[in-house]
Amino acid sequence: SVPCSAILSSYLLGERLNLLGKLGCMLSLVGSTVMVIHAPEDEEVTTLDEMISKLKEPGFLAYAAILLSLCLLLIFYLAPRYGQSNILIYLTICSVIGAFSVSSVKGLGIAIKGFFAGRPVLQHPLTWILVITLVASITTQINYLNKSLDIFNTSLVFPIYYVLFTTIVIATSIILFKEWVTMTVIDIIGTVCGFLTIILGVFLLHAFKDMDVSLGNLPQVLQNEQEAPVARDDKNILIEVDNSSIAPEDKPKVFILYT
C-alpha cells in the first residue's frame, strides 16, 4: 500500500516523487518481503466458537481492557485539551481502535467462510457483535484521522499513524492468536528487521517529499549542503582587523574593554 499510494499520487495527483521517495518505496518493498519470509504461522481458527474461546482468554481480555481504557482516556480527557497541539493524541486513538477493527475483520472473515460452508453464522451472536464493533471502530478511526489531517501536515500524519497502527496490530495478533509462539529466534529478528526497514522507507517517503532531489542534481545538493554558511552567535564572533588599511589619525578611535 505504501509504494502504490505514492506512485498513484504521483501520476493522478501530480505529486512529484523524488529520489528519496523512490528509495523509500524500495525499502518498503524489501522490508515487506523480509517480513513475509519470516512471518509466523497463523494459528488455525475455523469456527466462531473457536474465536470466542480466543477472545475469552485472560491475556487478551486484560489487553483489550487496557486498550479500551487508554482509548477512553484519550478521547474524553486528552483530546479536548491537547489534541489541537499534539499530533500523537488523535493518531494514538486511531491506532488503538485499529486493534479492535483488525480483530473484528478476522472474526468476520471466519463468519463469511462459515456462511458459504452452510453453517448458521447469522444466528450466532458473535457475528453481530463483530459487525457492530467493526462499524464503530472504523467510524472512530476515520473521524480522528480526518481531524488530524485538518490540523497537521499530511507528510507527518501518515508515517506516524502507519508505525503506531502496525505496532498495535502486531501486538494484538501476538496476544490473540499466539502467532509468535512457534517462531525461532532468526524469524523473530527477521520480522523485526523487516518492520524497521518498512518504517525507514515510510520515513524517507514522507519526510523529504518536498525536497527537489534527483540523480541529476544530487551532487549539487550535497555541495550546497557542505558550503552552507555556519551561523555563529554574536557573542562568539571575533573582531577582525584589516592590517592593510590604517585608519587616519583624525578619525575617532574605538577602545574595547574586556571584562
Phi, psi and omega in degrees: 000326182295305179292326180295316179295323179293317181291318180294321177294331178291321183273320186272323184258357178075016178279129185279132179260108184278186184297318180293326176294319177295321177296322177296320177298318180295319179294325177296318178294318179296314179297320178296320179297317179297320179294321179294320180298319183258017184294145178285156177283129181288129178291128188289120175233112189250343182232162178290332177294321175294324177295321178297319179298324176293318182290336182272356180295141185301323181298316180288324178298317177295319178297315180295322179295321178294316179296318181294319178296318178297320180294316179295321177298317180293319185288314189264342182243306187280322183298314179296335184265319188237002183295329181284344184242340183245120184290337184284340185294301182295320182290327176293323176299313179299319183289318180294317177296331179299332177297321179287323179294319180294319178296322178294319178297320177299314180293321179292328175298319176295321180294321180294318177296322177292327178296316179287341176274359177091012179277151180279066184284336180290335177274353181279128182295332181296328181300313182285330174296318179294321179297313180296318179297318181295315181296316181294318182291318180294320178298317179294318179299313181297320182299308185282334175292320177294322176298319180294320180291332178289334186258315189252167181291137181298324181294342176263327186294308188292318177298316181294318179296320180298315183293313181296314183296314182295321180298315181291323179295318178298317178296322178295318179295322179297316185282318185282312186254357178053049186285339185260007183293320184267008183279146174276171180296322180296319179293323178295314179297319179296320178295316180294317179296321177297319178295318178295326176295320176297318179299317178297318178297317178295322178297314178295326183291321187257328185289330184243028184292336182269357180277141178269084183237125176216173179295331181288319184255012180298315177299322180293320179296317178295322179293321179295324178293323180286328182270002181296133181293145180268123180284130180244148177292147181298332182287339183258002180283127180276146177276115181264131182250127178274107183284344183287334180244119180262130182292140177298157183292334185281351179277149180295145179260146181249126178254132180250123180261126177261128181242000000 
